[in-house]
Amino acid sequence: MPVARLYDLLNAVLFAPSGGSGRLRQQLVDALAPAAGDRVLELGCGTGQVTERLLAAGARVVAVDALPEMLEGARRRAPEAEYVVGERVGIGRGALHVQPDGVVGFRLYVIAPAPVRSLPGIAPVAA
């Protein structure tokens, strides 16, 4: 079974008791509340389940994952995003030259320079 498909299946099983991973991922997007046209950097995008929701909210998404196989699944789910294979990402003057309005990572700790809007209770810290 391809890794991306296995990932989606495993997430469905693990998050079933809490109402499903889709509901949790939507809560993440709702908490970020991207405005139409906001540029969002998504770290660890996996198969694009959050990416898809960010795009539906009107955000422009740069999605990053370390595994090309996961990005293949994400591209199928949300082809409008920009995808980057990588484990480390520079913001601003970094490798991607991205100055995001928001940074998200489903089940990740995010380190980002201010000013970046982040989820309630998670403050951006300088690298």
PyRosetta script that sets phi, psi and omega in degrees:
from pyrosetta import init, pose_from_sequence

init()
pose = pose_from_sequence("MPVARLYDLLNAVLFAPSGGSGRLRQQLVDALAPAAGDRVLELGCGTGQVTERLLAAGARVVAVDALPEMLEGARRRAPEAEYVVGERVGIGRGALHVQPDGVVGFRLYVIAPAPVRSLPGIAPVAA")
pose.set_psi(1, 131.0)
pose.set_omega(1, 178.8)
pose.set_phi(2, -59.1)
pose.set_psi(2, 146.4)
pose.set_omega(2, -175.2)
pose.set_phi(3, -59.4)
pose.set_psi(3, -39.5)
pose.set_omega(3, -179.0)
pose.set_phi(4, -64.7)
pose.set_psi(4, -42.1)
pose.set_omega(4, 179.5)
pose.set_phi(5, -67.0)
pose.set_psi(5, -40.8)
pose.set_omega(5, 177.2)
pose.set_phi(6, -63.0)
pose.set_psi(6, -41.5)
pose.set_omega(6, 177.4)
pose.set_phi(7, -58.3)
pose.set_psi(7, -49.4)
pose.set_omega(7, 179.9)
pose.set_phi(8, -62.1)
pose.set_psi(8, -41.2)
pose.set_omega(8, 179.0)
pose.set_phi(9, -64.8)
pose.set_psi(9, -45.4)
pose.set_omega(9, 179.4)
pose.set_phi(10, -62.1)
pose.set_psi(10, -42.4)
pose.set_omega(10, 178.1)
pose.set_phi(11, -63.0)
pose.set_psi(11, -40.4)
pose.set_omega(11, 178.9)
pose.set_phi(12, -60.4)
pose.set_psi(12, -42.1)
pose.set_omega(12, -179.6)
pose.set_phi(13, -70.5)
pose.set_psi(13, -46.7)
pose.set_omega(13, -176.9)
pose.set_phi(14, -64.1)
pose.set_psi(14, -37.3)
pose.set_omega(14, -175.4)
pose.set_phi(15, -95.5)
pose.set_psi(15, -1.2)
pose.set_omega(15, -180.0)
pose.set_phi(16, -55.2)
pose.set_psi(16, -42.9)
pose.set_omega(16, -179.2)
pose.set_phi(17, -62.9)
pose.set_psi(17, -23.3)
pose.set_omega(17, -178.7)
pose.set_phi(18, -101.4)
pose.set_psi(18, 17.1)
pose.set_omega(18, 177.8)
pose.set_phi(19, 97.7)
pose.set_psi(19, 4.7)
pose.set_omega(19, 177.4)
pose.set_phi(20, 98.3)
pose.set_psi(20, 151.4)
pose.set_omega(20, -178.0)
pose.set_phi(21, -70.7)
pose.set_psi(21, -26.3)
pose.set_omega(21, 179.0)
pose.set_phi(22, -60.9)
pose.set_psi(22, -41.2)
pose.set_omega(22, 179.5)
pose.set_phi(23, -65.0)
pose.set_psi(23, -43.5)
pose.set_omega(23, 179.7)
pose.set_phi(24, -65.8)
pose.set_psi(24, -40.6)
pose.set_omega(24, 179.3)
pose.set_phi(25, -66.1)
pose.set_psi(25, -37.3)
pose.set_omega(25, 177.1)
pose.set_phi(26, -66.6)
pose.set_psi(26, -36.6)
pose.set_omega(26, 176.7)
pose.set_phi(27, -62.1)
pose.set_psi(27, -37.6)
pose.set_omega(27, 176.8)
pose.set_phi(28, -61.1)
pose.set_psi(28, -47.2)
pose.set_omega(28, 179.6)
pose.set_phi(29, -65.7)
pose.set_psi(29, -42.2)
pose.set_omega(29, 178.8)
pose.set_phi(30, -62.1)
pose.set_psi(30, -38.2)
pose.set_omega(30, 179.4)
pose.set_phi(31, -67.5)
pose.set_psi(31, -37.3)
pose.set_omega(31, 177.1)
pose.set_phi(32, -71.3)
pose.set_psi(32, -33.9)
pose.set_omega(32, 178.5)
pose.set_phi(33, 49.5)
pose.set_psi(33, 59.9)
pose.set_omega(33, -179.9)
pose.set_phi(34, -67.8)
pose.set_psi(34, 139.6)
pose.set_omega(34, 174.5)
pose.set_phi(35, -83.2)
pose.set_psi(35, 157.1)
pose.set_omega(35, 178.1)
pose.set_phi(36, -55.1)
pose.set_psi(36, 128.1)
pose.set_omega(36, 178.6)
pose.set_phi(37, 90.6)
pose.set_psi(37, -10.5)
pose.set_omega(37, 176.8)
pose.set_phi(38, -59.2)
pose.set_psi(38, 141.4)
pose.set_omega(38, 177.3)
pose.set_phi(39, -95.3)
pose.set_psi(39, 119.9)
pose.set_omega(39, -177.9)
pose.set_phi(40, -116.7)
pose.set_psi(40, 130.7)
pose.set_omega(40, 175.2)
pose.set_phi(41, -96.7)
pose.set_psi(41, 118.0)
pose.set_omega(41, -179.9)
pose.set_phi(42, -107.4)
pose.set_psi(42, 117.8)
pose.set_omega(42, -179.1)
pose.set_phi(43, -96.9)
pose.set_psi(43, 133.3)
pose.set_omega(43, -178.7)
pose.set_phi(44, 67.6)
pose.set_psi(44, 52.7)
pose.set_omega(44, -172.3)
pose.set_phi(45, -70.0)
pose.set_psi(45, -16.1)
pose.set_omega(45, 179.5)
pose.set_phi(46, 57.7)
pose.set_psi(46, -129.6)
pose.set_omega(46, -177.1)
pose.set_phi(47, -93.9)
pose.set_psi(47, 15.4)
pose.set_omega(47, 171.4)
pose.set_phi(48, 85.6)
pose.set_psi(48, 18.8)
pose.set_omega(48, -178.8)
pose.set_phi(49, -68.0)
pose.set_psi(49, -37.1)
pose.set_omega(49, 175.1)
pose.set_phi(50, -79.5)
pose.set_psi(50, -38.1)
pose.set_omega(50, 178.8)
pose.set_phi(51, -52.7)
pose.set_psi(51, -48.5)
pose.set_omega(51, -180.0)
pose.set_phi(52, -57.1)
pose.set_psi(52, -42.0)
pose.set_omega(52, -178.9)
pose.set_phi(53, -72.5)
pose.set_psi(53, -37.1)
pose.set_omega(53, 176.7)
pose.set_phi(54, -63.0)
pose.set_psi(54, -43.2)
pose.set_omega(54, 177.7)
pose.set_phi(55, -62.8)
pose.set_psi(55, -41.1)
pose.set_omega(55, 179.2)
pose.set_phi(56, -63.2)
pose.set_psi(56, -28.3)
pose.set_omega(56, 178.2)
pose.set_phi(57, -80.8)
pose.set_psi(57, -5.1)
pose.set_omega(57, 177.1)
pose.set_phi(58, 101.4)
pose.set_psi(58, 1.7)
pose.set_omega(58, -179.6)
pose.set_phi(59, -76.2)
pose.set_psi(59, 154.9)
pose.set_omega(59, 168.4)
pose.set_phi(60, -98.1)
pose.set_psi(60, 126.3)
pose.set_omega(60, -169.2)
pose.set_phi(61, -117.5)
pose.set_psi(61, 132.5)
pose.set_omega(61, 166.2)
pose.set_phi(62, -109.0)
pose.set_psi(62, 113.0)
pose.set_omega(62, -174.5)
pose.set_phi(63, -109.3)
pose.set_psi(63, 132.7)
pose.set_omega(63, -175.3)
pose.set_phi(64, -122.1)
pose.set_psi(64, 137.4)
pose.set_omega(64, 171.8)
pose.set_phi(65, -149.7)
pose.set_psi(65, 150.9)
pose.set_omega(65, -178.8)
pose.set_phi(66, -77.5)
pose.set_psi(66, -20.4)
pose.set_omega(66, -175.3)
pose.set_phi(67, -107.1)
pose.set_psi(67, 117.5)
pose.set_omega(67, 177.8)
pose.set_phi(68, -56.5)
pose.set_psi(68, -33.3)
pose.set_omega(68, -179.7)
pose.set_phi(69, -63.4)
pose.set_psi(69, -36.3)
pose.set_omega(69, 178.1)
pose.set_phi(70, -69.0)
pose.set_psi(70, -39.8)
pose.set_omega(70, 179.9)
pose.set_phi(71, -65.3)
pose.set_psi(71, -30.6)
pose.set_omega(71, 175.8)
pose.set_phi(72, -60.9)
pose.set_psi(72, -44.1)
pose.set_omega(72, 177.0)
pose.set_phi(73, -64.4)
pose.set_psi(73, -40.5)
pose.set_omega(73, 179.4)
pose.set_phi(74, -64.7)
pose.set_psi(74, -41.8)
pose.set_omega(74, 179.4)
pose.set_phi(75, -62.5)
pose.set_psi(75, -36.2)
pose.set_omega(75, 177.7)
pose.set_phi(76, -67.6)
pose.set_psi(76, -40.1)
pose.set_omega(76, -176.8)
pose.set_phi(77, -75.4)
pose.set_psi(77, -38.6)
pose.set_omega(77, -173.7)
pose.set_phi(78, -142.4)
pose.set_psi(78, 75.5)
pose.set_omega(78, -173.5)
pose.set_phi(79, -67.4)
pose.set_psi(79, -13.8)
pose.set_omega(79, -176.5)
pose.set_phi(80, -77.4)
pose.set_psi(80, -15.6)
pose.set_omega(80, -178.7)
pose.set_phi(81, -77.8)
pose.set_psi(81, 162.7)
pose.set_omega(81, 172.3)
pose.set_phi(82, -96.8)
pose.set_psi(82, 130.6)
pose.set_omega(82, -175.2)
pose.set_phi(83, -115.1)
pose.set_psi(83, 141.8)
pose.set_omega(83, -179.6)
pose.set_phi(84, -137.0)
pose.set_psi(84, 129.8)
pose.set_omega(84, 174.0)
pose.set_phi(85, -85.0)
pose.set_psi(85, 126.6)
pose.set_omega(85, 178.4)
pose.set_phi(86, 175.6)
pose.set_psi(86, 161.5)
pose.set_omega(86, 177.1)
pose.set_phi(87, -108.5)
pose.set_psi(87, -24.0)
pose.set_omega(87, -179.8)
pose.set_phi(88, -128.0)
pose.set_psi(88, 141.1)
pose.set_omega(88, -176.9)
pose.set_phi(89, -131.7)
pose.set_psi(89, 131.5)
pose.set_omega(89, 172.7)
pose.set_phi(90, -94.0)
pose.set_psi(90, 141.0)
pose.set_omega(90, 178.8)
pose.set_phi(91, -109.5)
pose.set_psi(91, 142.9)
pose.set_omega(91, -179.7)
pose.set_phi(92, 78.0)
pose.set_psi(92, -102.0)
pose.set_omega(92, -179.3)
pose.set_phi(93, -85.7)
pose.set_psi(93, 9.9)
pose.set_omega(93, -178.1)
pose.set_phi(94, -77.7)
pose.set_psi(94, -171.5)
pose.set_omega(94, -174.6)
pose.set_phi(95, -58.6)
pose.set_psi(95, -35.2)
pose.set_omega(95, -176.9)
pose.set_phi(96, -89.6)
pose.set_psi(96, -15.7)
pose.set_omega(96, -176.4)
pose.set_phi(97, 53.5)
pose.set_psi(97, 44.1)
pose.set_omega(97, -179.9)
pose.set_phi(98, -102.0)
pose.set_psi(98, 130.1)
pose.set_omega(98, 172.1)
pose.set_phi(99, -114.6)
pose.set_psi(99, 85.9)
pose.set_omega(99, -171.4)
pose.set_phi(100, -77.5)
pose.set_psi(100, 154.4)
pose.set_omega(100, 170.5)
pose.set_phi(101, -84.1)
pose.set_psi(101, -20.5)
pose.set_omega(101, 179.2)
pose.set_phi(102, -156.8)
pose.set_psi(102, 154.7)
pose.set_omega(102, 177.8)
pose.set_phi(103, -130.2)
pose.set_psi(103, 130.5)
pose.set_omega(103, 177.4)
pose.set_phi(104, -130.6)
pose.set_psi(104, 155.0)
pose.set_omega(104, 173.5)
pose.set_phi(105, -155.8)
pose.set_psi(105, 111.0)
pose.set_omega(105, 179.5)
pose.set_phi(106, -70.5)
pose.set_psi(106, 115.7)
pose.set_omega(106, -177.8)
pose.set_phi(107, 64.5)
pose.set_psi(107, 36.6)
pose.set_omega(107, 176.7)
pose.set_phi(108, -129.9)
pose.set_psi(108, 153.8)
pose.set_omega(108, 167.7)
pose.set_phi(109, -92.1)
pose.set_psi(109, 133.6)
pose.set_omega(109, -174.6)
pose.set_phi(110, -113.8)
pose.set_psi(110, 133.0)
pose.set_omega(110, 175.0)
pose.set_phi(111, -115.8)
pose.set_psi(111, 120.5)
pose.set_omega(111, -176.6)
pose.set_phi(112, -148.5)
pose.set_psi(112, 148.4)
pose.set_omega(112, 177.6)
pose.set_phi(113, -76.3)
pose.set_psi(113, 153.1)
pose.set_omega(113, 174.2)
pose.set_phi(114, -75.0)
pose.set_psi(114, 155.0)
pose.set_omega(114, -2.0)
pose.set_phi(115, -92.0)
pose.set_psi(115, 115.3)
pose.set_omega(115, 176.0)
pose.set_phi(116, -132.5)
pose.set_psi(116, 127.6)
pose.set_omega(116, 176.1)
pose.set_phi(117, -75.0)
pose.set_psi(117, 130.6)
pose.set_omega(117, 178.9)
pose.set_phi(118, -130.6)
pose.set_psi(118, -178.4)
pose.set_omega(118, -177.8)
pose.set_phi(119, -68.2)
pose.set_psi(119, 151.1)
pose.set_omega(119, 177.1)
pose.set_phi(120, -56.0)
pose.set_psi(120, 134.3)
pose.set_omega(120, 178.0)
pose.set_phi(121, 87.4)
pose.set_psi(121, -6.0)
pose.set_omega(121, 177.6)
pose.set_phi(122, -120.4)
pose.set_psi(122, 108.4)
pose.set_omega(122, -178.3)
pose.set_phi(123, -93.1)
pose.set_psi(123, 137.0)
pose.set_omega(123, 175.2)
pose.set_phi(124, -64.6)
pose.set_psi(124, 143.0)
pose.set_omega(124, 177.0)
pose.set_phi(125, -127.2)
pose.set_psi(125, 148.5)
pose.set_omega(125, 179.2)
pose.set_phi(126, -72.4)
pose.set_psi(126, 141.1)
pose.set_omega(126, 179.9)
pose.set_phi(127, -76.5)
pose.dump_pdb("model.pdb")
